[in-house]
Amino acid sequence: MGSTQDGQADRLDTPSTPPRVHYHSSGSRLCTDASSSPLFDENSPRIRRDIIRIVGQYLDSLGYTSTKVTLYDEANVKQQRENNYISDVVRLRSAVLDGEWQEVDRLCSSDYLRDKKHILYSVYKQQYLELIDDNEAQKAFTILNKHLKPLEAQQSFQGEFRDLCYLLTTKSIQDAPAFRNWDGIASSREKLAEYLQNILEFEIVGREEEPQHLKPNRLVSMLRQAVAYQIESCQYHAEAVPLVPTLLTDYAPVVVPNAENASLVGHLGNVKCTAYVGPSGQYVASGSSDNCVRIWDSETAECLATLRGHTSRIWDICVDRAGSTLFSASGDGSVRIWDIRDLHKPQCTSVVQTETGGDIYSVSLNPLESHIVMAGYDRTIRLYDRVTGRMVQTFHGHDLSVAHA
């Protein structure tokens, strides 16, 4: 917070050091945004092995040999577990097709399958349906209560488990809405076997291929490519190739204005303040000694709206993060709140008037945007609650007028 000499007349008209202006880019969507367009399947066994090889090569180049050996040892242990898992799925598929449910139970309780809940649910559902089809209600109830109930979250669609329970009271499986298309045990087993086969194909793909040659310094080369793409994809470019200080965040250039982009002309008095409207920087607002606030298109320099209502000069303005509400502080002793969501029809929704009527030099929002902070000529800082529409706090102590709060 700062103070200035008393006096309301053209307090900011005196030429002074121009404020430092920061240009910023709205940014462009990079290929590094994996959430929008994944370029490879990170869960693919082949991709995972490639990553381990690349990291191992990098560790070796730095002399971290023991760390590399530990990495490969852990990878080999996991690889062995995956191999055992694949072997169990093969045997499980065969047991399901043959209806060997004791073997199925043994495999489902193995170390390599007991955590694969989606597989367990599908297998136990098949066993349960077969028991229902054979009128073995008591055994079916045991399967339902012991195995399917704990796996209810794995149901194929909402309401499937409910219909599984309902089958205990029906005469046939087709009586339950979820299983009207049930076409017998043999066909159902074949569908489950096909499901397990798809899992196998996903896990096995690429395992039999010969290991490809790993180019030297592969990790650093890929990182250079990624950073180069980020630099090329930026809206602004430096004359010299920048040196990126960190790889922990995406590259963003430091942009300093070096040429005038546009002149925004239209105010009838000197301009006291400016502010960006919204997060993209597409619009700019300005306040002037002509008692008006204007909103401009920063690209075309067109004035899109003029906010009139104050009876004295505009000392300060601020805009909420969403760019939907503008706040203007004026020499008429008021702060006006404007709804600017529709720039063709901006509206003043509220006027906050101080009891002294002195110039208000500063207006801002608290971090939660729930309160307005205003200060000015009367040496007082005020806190206004936007929800209740009341002045909730005043702060006294400055000997001179408050220039900024």
C-alpha positions in Angstrom: 0.0 0.0 0.0 1.4 3.5 -0.8 0.6 7.1 0.0 0.7 10.3 -2.0 0.3 14.0 -1.3 -3.3 15.2 -0.7 -5.0 16.7 -3.7 -7.5 15.3 -6.1 -6.9 17.4 -9.2 -5.2 15.4 -12.0 -3.1 13.4 -9.5 -1.8 11.1 -12.3 -1.6 13.7 -15.1 2.0 14.6 -14.3 4.3 12.6 -16.6 6.2 9.9 -14.8 8.2 6.8 -15.5 6.0 4.6 -17.8 4.9 1.3 -16.2 6.6 -1.9 -17.3 4.4 -3.8 -19.7 4.4 -7.6 -20.0 3.1 -9.2 -23.2 2.0 -12.8 -22.9 0.9 -15.4 -25.4 -2.4 -17.4 -25.1 -0.3 -20.4 -25.9 -0.7 -23.2 -28.5 -1.7 -26.8 -27.9 1.4 -28.9 -28.1 1.8 -32.6 -28.8 3.1 -32.9 -25.3 -0.5 -32.6 -24.1 -1.0 -36.4 -23.8 -4.6 -36.0 -22.4 -5.8 -34.7 -25.8 -4.1 -37.0 -28.2 -2.0 -39.9 -26.9 0.7 -40.8 -29.5 1.5 -44.3 -28.1 0.1 -46.8 -25.6 2.1 -46.3 -22.4 0.7 -49.5 -21.1 2.0 -51.6 -24.0 4.6 -54.2 -22.8 6.8 -53.3 -25.7 6.7 -49.6 -24.9 7.5 -50.2 -21.3 10.5 -52.4 -22.2 11.7 -49.7 -24.6 11.5 -47.1 -21.8 13.5 -49.3 -19.5 16.2 -49.8 -22.1 16.5 -46.1 -22.8 16.7 -45.2 -19.1 19.3 -48.0 -18.6 21.4 -46.6 -21.4 21.3 -43.1 -19.9 22.3 -44.4 -16.4 25.2 -46.3 -18.0 26.4 -43.2 -19.8 26.6 -41.4 -16.5 28.5 -44.2 -14.8 25.5 -45.3 -12.6 26.2 -49.0 -13.4 24.9 -50.4 -10.2 21.7 -48.4 -10.5 21.3 -49.7 -14.1 21.9 -53.3 -12.9 19.2 -52.9 -10.2 16.8 -51.5 -12.7 17.3 -54.4 -15.1 17.1 -56.9 -12.2 13.7 -55.5 -11.1 12.5 -55.4 -14.7 13.5 -59.1 -15.2 11.7 -60.1 -12.0 8.6 -58.3 -13.2 9.0 -59.9 -16.7 9.1 -63.3 -15.1 5.9 -62.5 -13.2 4.3 -61.4 -16.5 5.3 -64.6 -18.1 3.8 -66.6 -15.3 0.6 -64.5 -15.6 0.4 -65.2 -19.3 0.9 -68.9 -18.7 -1.9 -69.0 -16.1 -4.3 -67.1 -18.5 -3.5 -69.8 -21.2 -4.4 -72.6 -18.7 -7.4 -70.7 -17.5 -8.8 -70.3 -21.0 -8.4 -74.1 -21.6 -10.0 -75.0 -18.2 -13.0 -72.7 -19.0 -13.6 -74.3 -22.4 -13.4 -77.8 -20.8 -15.6 -76.8 -17.8 -12.9 -77.9 -15.3 -14.0 -75.6 -12.5 -11.7 -77.0 -9.9 -8.7 -76.1 -12.0 -10.3 -72.7 -12.6 -10.6 -72.1 -8.9 -7.0 -73.1 -8.4 -5.8 -70.8 -11.1 -7.9 -67.9 -9.9 -6.3 -68.1 -6.5 -2.7 -68.1 -7.9 -0.3 -65.2 -7.2 -0.6 -64.1 -10.8 -4.4 -63.9 -11.2 -5.9 -63.2 -7.8 -5.4 -59.4 -8.3 -6.8 -59.4 -11.9 -10.3 -58.5 -10.7 -11.8 -58.0 -14.2 -10.7 -61.5 -15.2 -12.0 -63.0 -11.9 -15.4 -61.4 -12.2 -15.9 -62.7 -15.8 -14.8 -66.2 -14.9 -16.9 -66.4 -11.7 -19.9 -64.9 -13.5 -19.6 -67.7 -16.1 -19.4 -70.4 -13.4 -22.4 -68.8 -11.6 -24.6 -68.7 -14.8 -23.8 -72.4 -15.5 -24.9 -73.4 -12.0 -28.1 -71.4 -12.4 -28.6 -73.1 -15.8 -28.1 -76.5 -14.0 -30.6 -75.6 -11.2 -27.8 -75.7 -8.6 -29.2 -72.7 -6.7 -27.3 -73.4 -3.5 -23.9 -73.7 -5.1 -24.7 -70.6 -7.2 -25.5 -68.6 -4.1 -22.1 -69.6 -2.6 -20.4 -68.3 -5.8 -22.4 -65.1 -5.7 -21.7 -64.4 -2.0 -18.1 -65.5 -1.9 -16.7 -64.4 -5.2 -19.0 -62.1 -7.2 -20.2 -59.8 -4.3 -16.6 -58.5 -3.5 -16.1 -57.9 -7.3 -19.4 -56.0 -7.8 -17.5 -52.9 -9.0 -16.2 -54.9 -12.0 -19.7 -55.5 -13.4 -19.9 -54.9 -17.2 -22.7 -52.3 -16.9 -24.8 -50.7 -14.2 -27.4 -53.2 -12.9 -25.7 -56.4 -14.0 -25.0 -57.6 -10.5 -28.6 -56.9 -9.5 -29.8 -59.2 -12.3 -27.3 -61.8 -11.2 -28.9 -61.8 -7.8 -32.4 -61.8 -9.4 -31.5 -65.1 -11.2 -31.8 -67.0 -7.9 -35.5 -66.5 -8.0 -36.2 -67.0 -11.8 -37.1 -70.1 -13.7 -34.5 -69.5 -16.5 -31.6 -67.2 -17.1 -33.4 -65.4 -19.9 -35.9 -64.0 -17.4 -33.3 -61.5 -16.2 -33.2 -58.4 -18.4 -29.4 -58.4 -18.5 -29.3 -62.0 -19.8 -32.1 -62.3 -22.2 -29.6 -63.1 -25.0 -28.1 -66.0 -23.1 -27.7 -68.8 -25.7 -26.4 -71.6 -23.6 -23.3 -72.8 -21.7 -21.2 -73.7 -24.7 -21.6 -70.4 -26.5 -21.0 -68.5 -23.3 -17.8 -70.4 -22.7 -16.6 -69.6 -26.2 -17.2 -65.8 -25.6 -15.3 -65.9 -22.3 -12.4 -67.8 -24.0 -12.4 -65.1 -26.8 -12.2 -62.4 -24.1 -9.2 -64.2 -22.5 -7.6 -64.7 -25.9 -7.8 -60.9 -26.5 -6.0 -60.3 -23.2 -3.3 -62.8 -24.2 -2.8 -61.1 -27.6 -2.5 -57.7 -25.9 0.1 -59.0 -23.4 2.1 -61.1 -25.9 2.3 -58.5 -28.8 5.9 -57.6 -29.6 7.4 -60.1 -27.2 8.8 -62.4 -29.9 10.3 -59.6 -31.9 14.1 -59.2 -32.1 15.3 -56.3 -29.9 16.0 -53.3 -32.0 19.3 -51.5 -32.0 19.3 -48.7 -29.4 20.8 -45.5 -30.9 23.5 -43.8 -28.8 22.3 -41.2 -26.3 18.7 -42.0 -27.1 17.1 -40.4 -24.0 18.8 -37.0 -24.5 18.1 -37.1 -28.2 14.4 -37.6 -27.6 14.3 -34.8 -25.0 16.0 -32.5 -27.5 13.4 -33.3 -30.1 10.6 -32.7 -27.6 12.0 -29.3 -26.5 12.7 -28.3 -30.1 9.0 -29.0 -30.9 7.8 -27.0 -28.0 10.0 -24.0 -29.1 8.8 -24.3 -32.7 5.2 -24.5 -31.6 5.3 -21.3 -29.5 3.5 -18.2 -30.8 6.6 -16.0 -30.3 10.1 -16.8 -31.4 13.5 -15.3 -30.3 16.1 -14.5 -32.9 18.6 -16.8 -31.1 17.8 -20.4 -30.2 17.0 -20.3 -26.4 18.8 -22.4 -23.8 16.1 -24.2 -21.8 16.9 -24.0 -18.1 14.8 -27.0 -17.0 13.0 -30.1 -18.3 10.5 -30.2 -15.5 8.1 -27.8 -17.2 7.1 -27.1 -20.7 9.0 -24.4 -22.5 7.5 -20.9 -22.5 9.4 -17.9 -23.9 10.0 -14.6 -22.0 8.3 -12.1 -24.3 9.3 -8.5 -24.2 7.5 -6.0 -26.5 9.8 -4.6 -29.2 7.3 -2.9 -31.5 4.0 -1.2 -31.3 1.2 -3.6 -32.3 -1.7 -1.1 -32.3 -2.9 2.2 -31.0 -6.2 2.2 -29.2 -7.7 5.7 -29.8 -11.1 6.9 -28.6 -10.9 8.4 -25.2 -11.5 12.2 -24.9 -9.2 12.6 -21.9 -5.9 11.2 -20.7 -5.9 7.5 -19.9 -5.4 6.7 -16.2 -5.4 2.9 -16.1 -5.6 -0.3 -18.2 -6.3 -4.0 -17.5 -6.6 -7.2 -19.5 -10.1 -8.7 -19.7 -10.2 -12.5 -19.3 -7.4 -15.0 -19.3 -6.6 -15.0 -23.0 -5.7 -11.3 -23.3 -8.0 -10.9 -26.3 -9.6 -7.8 -24.7 -8.2 -4.7 -22.9 -10.1 -2.3 -20.7 -9.0 1.3 -20.1 -10.2 4.1 -17.8 -9.9 7.8 -18.6 -10.4 11.4 -17.4 -13.4 11.5 -19.7 -15.3 9.6 -17.0 -15.6 6.5 -19.2 -14.3 2.9 -19.3 -13.7 1.5 -22.8 -13.2 -2.2 -23.7 -11.0 -2.9 -26.8 -10.2 -5.8 -29.0 -6.5 -6.2 -28.6 -6.0 -7.6 -32.1 -8.1 -5.3 -34.2 -7.9 -2.2 -31.9 -11.6 -1.8 -32.2 -13.6 -0.3 -29.3 -16.2 -2.9 -28.4 -18.0 -1.2 -25.5 -18.1 2.1 -23.6 -19.1 2.1 -19.9 -20.7 5.3 -18.9 -22.1 6.3 -15.5 -19.3 7.9 -13.5 -19.4 11.6 -13.0 -15.6 12.0 -12.6 -12.4 10.6 -13.9 -11.6 6.9 -13.7 -8.6 6.3 -11.5 -8.4 2.5 -11.5 -10.0 -0.6 -12.9 -9.7 -4.3 -12.3 -11.4 -7.4 -13.8 -12.1 -10.8 -12.3 -10.3 -13.9 -13.5 -13.2 -15.0 -15.7 -13.3 -11.7 -17.5 -17.1 -11.4 -16.8 -17.1 -8.5 -14.2 -15.2 -5.2 -14.3 -14.8 -2.9 -11.3 -14.1 0.9 -11.8 -12.9 3.4 -9.2 -13.6 7.0 -9.8 -13.1 10.5 -8.6 -16.8 10.7 -7.8 -16.2 8.6 -4.7 -17.7 5.4 -6.0 -16.8 2.0 -7.3 -19.1 0.7 -10.1 -19.5 -3.0 -10.8 -20.1 -3.9 -14.4 -21.4 -7.1 -16.0 -19.4 -7.4 -19.2 -20.2 -10.9 -20.3 -22.1 -9.5 -23.2 -19.8 -6.7 -24.6 -22.7 -5.5 -26.8 -24.8 -4.8 -23.7 -22.6 -4.2 -20.7 -24.6 -3.3 -17.6 -23.8 -1.6 -14.3 -25.1 -4.0 -11.7 -24.1 -2.1 -8.5 -22.6 1.1 -7.2 -20.5 1.1 -4.1 -20.5 4.7 -2.7 -18.2 5.8 0.1 -19.6 8.1 2.9 -16.9 10.7 2.4 -17.3 11.0 -1.3 -13.6 11.5 -1.9 -11.7 10.2 -4.9 -11.1 6.4 -5.0 -7.7 5.8 -6.4 -7.4 2.0 -6.2 -9.7 -0.9 -6.6 -8.8 -4.7 -6.5 -10.2 -8.1 -5.6 -9.1 -10.5 -2.8 -7.7 -13.9 -4.1 -11.1 -15.5 -3.7 -12.8 -12.6 -5.6 -15.4 -12.4 -2.8 -14.4 -9.0 -1.5 -13.5 -5.6 -3.2 -10.6 -3.7 -1.7 -10.8 0.1 -2.3 -8.7 3.0 -1.1 -8.3 6.7 -2.0 -8.1 10.4 -1.0 -9.7 10.0 2.5 -6.6 7.9 3.7 -8.9 4.9 4.3 -8.9 1.4 3.0 -12.3 -0.3 2.7 -13.3 -3.9 2.3 -16.6 -4.5 0.6 -18.4 -8.0 0.6 -19.8 -8.7 -2.8 -22.1 -11.4 -1.5 -23.9 -9.3 1.2 -23.4 -6.0 -0.5 -22.0 -4.4 2.6 -18.9 -2.6 3.7 -17.5 -5.1 6.2 -14.2 -3.5 7.3 -12.3 -0.2 7.2 -8.6 0.4 7.8 -7.2 3.7 9.1 -3.7 4.8 9.8 -2.2 6.5 6.7 -1.3 10.1 7.0 -1.8 10.8 3.3 -4.1 9.6 0.6 -3.7 5.9 -0.4 -2.6 5.4 -3.9 -2.8 1.7 -4.1 -4.3 -1.2 -2.0 
